[in-house]
Amino acid sequence: MLIALALLAVAIPVAFAVQGAAPIDVIYPDPQPVERIRPILLENTRYVSTNDLARIFRATKYWRPELRKLSLRLGDHTVRFTVDAPIVVVDETAHNLVQSPRLVQGAVYVPESVLNGLMEWGVVTNATWDQPSRAIRFRSPVHAVRQAQLWVRGRVTEVSATLLKTLSPRLVYATPGEVRLLFEGGTLDSARVFSGGVVSNGTIQETTDGVEIRLVLAAGAVGYSLSVSSNRLRLAVTDDPDLVQQGTFSKLEPIAIGGPDGKLRTIVLDPGHGGKDLGATLPGGGAEKDATLEFARALRVELQDRLGVRVILTRDNDQDLSVQRRSEIANESNADLFVSVHFDAEGSIRSGGIRVYALSATPPPDASDRLPLALGGEGGAEMHPWESAQSQSTGTSMAVGQAIADALAKNYPQTSITFRTGRLSVLEPVAGAAVLLECAPAPRNPEAMSLQGYTVHEMARIVAQSIQDLARAGHA
């Protein structure tokens, strides 16, 4: 009888968890169909089965019940988990987990954050994990962008690459500080880091959107040129103003986050969750909904003091608010900038840290069904579908998000801070520039951002300063 009751006690929470956990799509190269796996919820944390991981990544699994240890062998790498121990050993290197692996009905489950870790640790190199859209995407074995390299010729610095097939690059933005280019849906033979000439730091890497080239430019950069011919990409930058004046290079322009006149007037801040929706339980027992409101209020004060702009909070108290209503408030206010704030206690950011998100520059699969509707008459107005309003501002949003991430990384050099793109429902309907911040406290790491370490007021100051710098540059 006691054994039966114990089994029942385990089965009930797991059955409930499966119902509440959002599924993960596993997207393989055509023609293999999409697969779907379902995590479970344990103590408000999403866990994935190591059985699923072994099948998806074609790993060999070894279980030692006397030690409660499970090993996954993936090619030349071995990943070792210990049940109820918040550590994973990758080859000979130990990494901390915010939540421990668990044994549930005979299977070992690990925190969903391990998916991101497998890519970061270099264990899985043929797939990416896109958390916002909850999809694991495997790369095509045939790479479309190859042999990228950087050349310096006098005052011109050029990145070139061979294109296996004709691809149309998308210039996301080109500012005096950096240039960002995207080959939507492209694949890359190998990631590279560049430096030299006008480029102080450059990368070409594969993202969930395709192949992305980002060039961080040295002071004095004034122009760029882009060409694709004979299956060859050439992206060049220069600090020679004569080349711009002659029309050989296009001028690098600061990003404009204000209205048509370049003036920033209205910012909408969105404290995540609220009311019955507590959000994540943070270290020390606090609720995410309270931390996001505290941060939004601090950021409002900083922005008003620095810029003198109108700052609106989607909620200024503890109230329920739908995702759609948050976006509506931004559009009804004609917001030049929308910033949504969240905190993460699930360990999705290893050892704590901050992620800054913008909407993916790649249109969703059903984008063709969301074309703007042109209205006749003298006004020549255009109606944009609600779900795709952000598509016209993704370049600006990505530039803003990257600037915020860079400012935070500069001030918190020991903290993991990344900028990413994805499909985020709260950003898609916003017409103006829009970004989302997600912070992960890490109580075991004093160098990582936490409510007990870096305060929300200090972080608000840094974010406000980065927005102020963008506004000044765009209005100059």
Secondary structure as UniProt FT lines:
FT   HELIX           2..20
FT   STRAND          24..27
FT   TURN            30..31
FT   STRAND          35..37
FT   STRAND          40..42
FT   TURN            43..44
FT   STRAND          45..49
FT   HELIX           50..56
FT   TURN            57..58
FT   STRAND          60..64
FT   TURN            65..68
FT   STRAND          69..74
FT   TURN            75..76
FT   STRAND          77..82
FT   TURN            83..84
FT   STRAND          87..90
FT   TURN            91..92
FT   STRAND          93..96
FT   STRAND          102..104
FT   TURN            105..106
FT   STRAND          107..111
FT   TURN            112..113
FT   HELIX           114..120
FT   TURN            121..122
FT   STRAND          127..130
FT   TURN            131..134
FT   STRAND          135..138
FT   STRAND          145..153
FT   TURN            154..155
FT   STRAND          156..163
FT   STRAND          170..174
FT   STRAND          178..184
FT   STRAND          192..196
FT   TURN            197..198
FT   STRAND          199..206
FT   STRAND          210..217
FT   TURN            219..220
FT   STRAND          223..229
FT   TURN            230..231
FT   STRAND          232..238
FT   HELIX           241..245
FT   TURN            246..247
FT   STRAND          250..251
FT   TURN            260..261
FT   STRAND          266..271
FT   TURN            275..276
FT   TURN            283..284
FT   HELIX           288..307
FT   STRAND          310..313
FT   HELIX           323..332
FT   TURN            333..334
FT   STRAND          337..343
FT   TURN            350..351
FT   STRAND          353..359
FT   TURN            365..366
FT   HELIX           367..370
FT   STRAND          373..374
FT   TURN            378..379
FT   STRAND          382..383
FT   HELIX           386..393
FT   HELIX           394..411
FT   TURN            413..414
FT   STRAND          417..422
FT   TURN            425..429
FT   STRAND          433..440
FT   TURN            443..444
FT   TURN            446..447
FT   HELIX           456..475
//
